[in-house]
Structure formats: structure tokens, C-alpha cells
Amino acid sequence: MTDFNHRRIPFPLAMILIIAAAFALAGQLQSANAAPVFLGAQPQASSPQPDARYEVRAVHDPNGTGRFYMGREIAEVMGAGGITWLDRPEREDQEQPEEVIDAMGLHGGDVVADLGAGSGYFTFRLAAKVGSTGKVLAVDIQDEMLETLRQRAAANGITNVEELKGSETDPHLPAGGVDLVLMVDVYHELAYPSEVMTRVRDALKPRGRVVFVEYRKEDPRVPIKEVHKMSVEQLTKEMKAVGLARVKTLETLPSQHIVIFEKRN
């Protein structure tokens, strides 16, 4: 009978070997899970990285998208079902559209973009102001809104309005072809404000202007949801980032600012 007793590993030595093997295995697993590092080259991402301009937060306003730009939460977009609200009779007193148009300083023959035109509440007023030699580019991303614009233009024989379908990142305006862009209660809902406003700036003629009408965030008495308001300070900061300079702020409306920016370069 063979004696195996002399082949037994002493207990302390066995424990040392087991522990060493465990550390070695752990090291192999860690190496397998670690991203490789290449000398002299930047590591390549396996999937697209999120846009650093936008931050996503799990905790946010229930009326917002959870996406933040320069510290401001982007609001949910009003759908085509909001046409009734856009056309409400009391809007004339609440928002005073003629006051807004007077502040724009338009001239006959101007090319004006109504970005986020909706049902055309401002579009057709602008069309009358710029006259037959001017043009209004009515931009929206919703087909229902654009169809409403077409029907109303045809029904009223208005020929100086052109409907344009924009996207979340591009209003598809002609480069260097627009005198003024009007955005009424729209900017705070843009999913990609940096991209859209860069395109807007590129569409402006030299010294072209952008006119924003937004509910005053500075005034807690304004009965509008917080993410649907904009402060002048925040708006100025965001426009500076895309090369637009604030030239005038008017506080003549009951609840909204009229804030005018200009293309300087």
C-alpha cells in the first residue's frame, strides 16, 4: 500500500496558496473588465457620448423634459391640440399683439420668420405689416400647425406667407436671408436651443434681429408654469453663447417681456 502522507501539503502552506490563487484570479477579472489604454492614442468610445451642452436630471419639474441647458430646464412642447388656446379671444388683451409688432420696427419689404408659428396668430399680422413686397416665413415642426396655416392663408387670399417645416435642430431658414425672427412663447420649449439659435443667427442678415416674447420668470405673480417662463438674465446668457447681443428689453406687456437681440458678427 502506498503511503501518501509524505505528499500532504502542510495546512498553513495550503492556505497561502489558496489565497494567492484567489488574488491572481481577481486580478485577471479586473484586467478583463478594464478599458484598454493605448500609448500615443486617445481611447475610442464604443458608443456616442451625450452632448455636453445638455444635462439630464432624474429629479425635475413635472412640466419639464428633464433636460437642462445652461442651468435651465427645457419645457414640454404644446401639441396641435393647443390651437384653441392659441386662438383664444382673450389673447388680444393678455398679450397685445399689436404692441409686439410695433416694437419690432418692421418695414415694407422685410423678410420675417415667425418661428413656432403655430396657428398663425402672429403670422398673418406680420404679413399685413411687411406688405406685398415682403414675406413671412412661418416655421413649425408640426404638420397639423402647418396645414392650419395653409388653409387660413388660402381662405384669406394671403400670398406673402411661406410655410416651412423645421426640425428640432434646424428651422430651415435661408442663410443670410432674414431681417428679423420672431419667437413668441416658443424658445423655452426648444429641445435643442443651441443648435436652433445657431441656425437662426446664420439666417439673419447683417444687423438682423431676433425678438423674443416670453413670460416673466422674475415675477411670481405671472400665472404660468415655471418652466414656461424665461428671465431676461437667462435669455441674455443663452443668446451670448450663440453670438447674439441684447439691444433692448421692453416691459410694456401685462405678463411678458419683449427682448430684442441683434447679430453683431
Order of alpha helices (4+ residues) and beta strands (2+ residues): alpha-beta-beta-beta-alpha-alpha-alpha-beta-alpha-beta-alpha-beta-beta-alpha-beta-beta-alpha-beta-beta
